[in-house]
Amino acid sequence: MERRIFTVLFLAVFATMLGAGIIEPFMAIYAESLGANGLMIGLIFGSFTLSRAIFTPLIGRFSDFKGRKNIMLVGLAGYTILSFFYAAASTTTSLTIVRFLHGLASAMVLPIAMAYVGDIAPKNQEGKYLGTFTISFFLGLAFGPIIGGTLHDIWHMNAAFYAMGAISFLSLLLLIFMLPEINAHRHVHPSSIKVILKDKTMQAMLMFRAANAYGIGAVMGFLPLIAQRLNVSVFQIGFIVSANLLTSSLLQRYFGIVADRSDKIKMTIIGSIMMLAALALMPFSTGFYTLLFYNMLMGLGSAVSIPAGSAITANLGRKLGMGSVMGLFNTAFGIGGGIGPIMAGIIMLATGLSFVFISSALVVLAGTIYFYHLMKGNTEYRIKAHPI
């Protein structure tokens, strides 16, 4: 039963992220075609992640009590329907509204799937299970831009939206017929959100996740613009984004296994440092190949830090409520990813495009330092687990 749940969720999330990845890297270009400036581009990106941040903790906690499957079905139905509204958007305002609703649908899919996996992961194998599962997320986003770039160049942006809808619909069918429901609170009665937020480890994970997302949001939102100024084609932009995500996805399982046997705090810090270095170097790119290299470095940093951070969060979820903890963990991603593009848009208007990436690196650095401050006295996640 556990293997079946894992496999179905892996395939469904891969397909869903593939659909989202088809449109995400080209949203800035699409928004510009509707007349958006740098600030409006940031708002369009931020509306998605801020919406997810608002609704994820409520939905995660609800799933702890009422079950997870039906929530995911509603979210995937929303993905399918909204693809047509993307194609129909004719103004930056309507596009922002669609993105906000898409964020709500997203809050019902990935965080709930992560809670599912956290429920079934054996003790001391959280890094392995969540690291392997996260491959579905990054692999979908990695191949999505290549498909989206091809559809964009051959037909039109609308073709990418329709492809997202078709793939989301297939994911919906897979979950309807193949995914069993489980007792969501079989491990522990969920603590209140207030109690969870007072936990020092939870605070550290929220800071790590928010800072990490801030950097990712800046790259996804503004990388196409810096690439175009270097005469990089739309297809090459898709390839660069895919290389970033594919590097991360291919190494998630390996570093997840390493995290189960190693110092999870140190791994989280090392990965974050690699990510901020890549962000700081991107404005100094001279063309396609240097931009590709820095994005692959960023992907490697994510592969090192995310499985370790997810394993710490899953351990905490066993004590305080898996859906609630995973919901808050993803809310932090939504807050960072929502604020990041908006602030980057303001910074772009005030100083120029290059400082968007440098300032994002400084935010990741600050988050890493604060994470270390909160976790430096924690010995639970520095103790090596028994070999798996």
N, C-alpha and C positions, 0 to 999 in steps of 0.2 A: 504493500500500500504506500509506504513512504517513497519507494523508488518511483512508483507511478505518479505520485503527487509532484515530486521533483521534476520528472521528465516533462509532464504536461505544463507545469509552470515555466520551465526553461524555454520550451518551444513557443508558448504563448507570449512571454515577455520578449523573446527574440523577435518574433513577428511584429509585435507592437512597436518596439524600438526601431525596427527596420523601417516601418511606416513613418514614424516621427523623424528618423534620420534622413529620410528622403527630402523633407522640406526644411529642416532646421538650419543648415548652413547657408541657405539661399534666402532666408527670410529678410535679411538686411537689404539685399538687392531688390527683392519684391517690394519691400516697404518704401525704398527710394523711388521705385517706379510709380508709387502712389503719391509721391510728393513729401515723404517723411525726411526731416533733418536728423542730425545726430541725436538730439534729445528725444525725438519721437521714436526713433529706432530703439533707443534704450527703453522707452515706455512700452513699446510693442513686445520686446523680449521680456521685460520685467513683469508685465501683466500675467504672463503664463506662470512664472515661478512664484510670484507673490500670491496668486490665487491658490496654487498648490500648497504654499506655506500656511495660508489661512485655514484651509479645510483638512489638511492631512492629519493633524493631531486628533481632531474630532472624529474623522472617519476611522482612524486607527483604533481609537478607544472603543468606538461603536462595534468594530469587528471583534474585539476581545470578548464582548458580551453576546453578540448576535450572530457571529460567524462571518467568514471571509468571502465565500464563493459568490454570493448574490451581489455583494458590493463590487467585485471585479467585473461581473457581467454588465452592470449598469455603466461602469467606466468605459468598457470596451464598446458598448453601444454608442456612448457619447463620442468616442474617437471616430467611429464610422460615420455618424451623422454630421459631425463638424467638418469633415473633409470637404463636403459640398459647400458649406458656408465660407470656408477659406477661398474657394474658387469664385464665390459670389461677391466677396468683399470688394468694394469699389473706392473706399476712403480709408485713411489711416485710423479713423475712429472705429469704423466697423471691424477693421482687422484687429484692433486692440481688444474689442469685445469678444471676438472669436477666440483670441489667444487666452483671455481670462477664463472663458468656459472650457477651453481645452486643458487649462491647468487644473480645473476642478475634476475633469474626467481622469486626468493623469494621477490625481491624488487617490483615486479609487483602484489603481492598477499596481504600480511598482511597489509602493510601501506595503500594501496588503500581501503581495506576492513574497516580499522579503520576510514578513511576519510568518507566513506559511512555512517558509524554509527554516526560519529560526525555531519554529515549533518542532520540526521533525529532525533537526540536526542533533546528533549524539553529543554528549558532553565531551569537551576538549577537541571537538572536530568542527567547531563553529567557523573557524577560518577557512577550512577546506570546503565546507558546504556552501558558505556564502561567497567565498572566492570563486568557486566553480559556477555558482548561480549567476554571479555578476558578469560572467562571460557573456551571458545571453543579452544583457543590457548593452555592453560595449560593442559586442559583435554586431548587433542590430544597428546601432548608431554608426558603426564603422562602414558597413556595406551600404547603408542608406544614402550617404552623400554621393557615392559613385553612381548608384542607380538614379538618384535625383538629378545629378549633373547631366547624365546621358539623356534623361527625359526632357530636361530643360533645353538642351542644345538641339535635340531632334524635333521636339514638338513645342511645348509651351509650359510655363510654370503650372498651369491648371492640371496637366497630365500627372505631375508629381502629387498634387492634392488627391486626385482620384485614385492613384496607386496607394496612397496612405489609407484611404477609405476601404479599398478592397482587401488590403492586408489585415487591417483591424477587424474586418468582418470575419475573415478566416480564423483569427485568434478567438473571437467571440464564439464561433461554432465549436472550436476545439475545447474550450472551457465548459460549454453547455453539456457536451456529451461525454467528456473524459475526466473532468476534475471532481473528485469526491469532496464533500464537506468534512471538516474535522471539528472536534471540540476545541474551540479557540482558547478557552481558559483552563485547559486541563493541567497546566503546570503551576499556576499561581493565580490567586485573585488579584486583578489589576489594581495597582495603587492609583491614587488621584494624580492628576497632572501637576498639582502644586507640590506634592511629595516628590515626584520624579524630578521636577526642576530644581529642587533643593539638593539633590544628590551631586556631589562634587565631580564624580566621574562623568555623569550625564552632562554637566556644564562644560567639561573639557571636550567631550565628543561633539557637542553642539557648536562650540567655537571652532573646532577643527573642520567640521562639515561646512559651516557657513563660509569660512575663509577660503576653503577649497573650491566651493561653488562660485564664490565671487570671481576667482581667477578663471574658472571654466566659462562663466557667463561672458566675461570680457572677450575671451578668445572666440567663442561661438558667435558673438554679436558683431565683432569688429575685425576679425581676421580676414573676411572677404574684402573689406575695404583696403586694408594695408596690402593684401595680395594683388588687388587690381592695380594699385599704384606702382607695383613692381612688374606690371604687364603679365601677371599670372592669369591664365584662362579660367573660366568657370569650372571646366572639367578638372583642371589641376588643383583648384581650391577644394573641390570635393575629394580629390585624391589625398591632399594634405590632411584634411580633417579625418578622413578614413584611416590614414596612417597613424595619427595620434590615438584614435580609439582602438584600432586593431592591435597596436603595440600593447596597450593596456589590457585588452581582452585576452590575448594569447598568454599573458603572464599571470592573470588573476589566480588561476588554480594553483600554480606553482608557489606563488608568494602567500596564498592562503594556507597551504600546507606548512610553509616555513613559519608563518605567524603562529600556528598551533603549537610549535615546538620552540619558539623564540620569544624575545622581548618585544611585545606588541607595541609598547610605547615608543621604543627606539625606532622601530620600523615606520611608525606613523610619522615621526619627525623627519627621518631621512627622506621618505617619499615627498613630504611637503617641501623640503629644501630643494630637491631636484625640480619640482614643479615651479617654484618661484624663480629659480635660476633660468629656466626656459622662458618664462614670461618676460623677465628683464631683458633677455637677449633678442627677443623677436623684433623689436623696432630696428635692430641693427642688421636685419636680414638684407641680403643683396639680390635675392632672386628665389626661384622655386626651390633649389636644393638646400639652401641654408634655412629657409622657412620650414621645409620638410624635416630637417634634422632637429630643429628646436621643438617642433610639435611631437616628434617621436620621443624626445627626452621628457617632455611633459607627460606623455602616455606612460613611460616607464615609471615616473614618479607616482602616478595614480595607481599603477599596478602594485607598487610597494606599500603604499599607505592605506589604500581603501580596504583590502582584505583584513589588515590588522585592526583598523578602526571598526569595521563591521563585526569582527569577532568580539571586541570589547563590548560593543553595543548589544550583541546577542546575549552575552553573559549577563549583562545588566537586565535585559528583557526577561530572562528566566526568573529574576527576583521581583521585578516591578510590573510586569505585564508586557508581553512581546509586541502586541499591536500598538499599544500606547507609546512604548519606547521607540519602536521603528518609525512610528508616525512622527514623533518629535525629531528624530534623527533626519528624516526626510524633509521635515519642515525647515530645519536649519539650512538644508541644501536649497530649499525654495527661497528662504529669506536672502541668503547670500547670492544666489543666482538671480533673484529679482532686483535687489539693490545694485548688484554689480553692473549690469548693462545701463541702468538709469544714471548711476554716478559716472560711468564711463562716457555716456553721451554728454553729460555736463562738462566733464574734463576735456572731451574732444572739442567742444565749442569754445572753452576757455583757453586751452593751451595747445591743442593739436592732437593728432592721432597717436603719435609715438608715446606720449605720456600716459595714454590709456593703459598700455601694457606695463609700463614701469610702475605706475601707481598700484596696479593690481598685484604686482610682485610684492610691493610693500605691505599691502593688506594681508597677503598670505604669510609673509614674515611675521607680522604682528600676531596673527592667529596662532602660528606655530609657537611663538614665544609664550603666549598665554596658555596654550595647551600644556607645554612643558611645566609651567609654573603650577598648574593645578594637579598634574600627574606625577611630579617628581618624587613625592613621598609615597606613591602607591606601589606596593610590592606584589599585589595580586596578579598583575598582568606582566610582571617581569619574571615570574617563576616559570620555568620550562615544563611543558606538559610531557607526559609519557609518550614515547614514539608511537605513531599510529600504524 
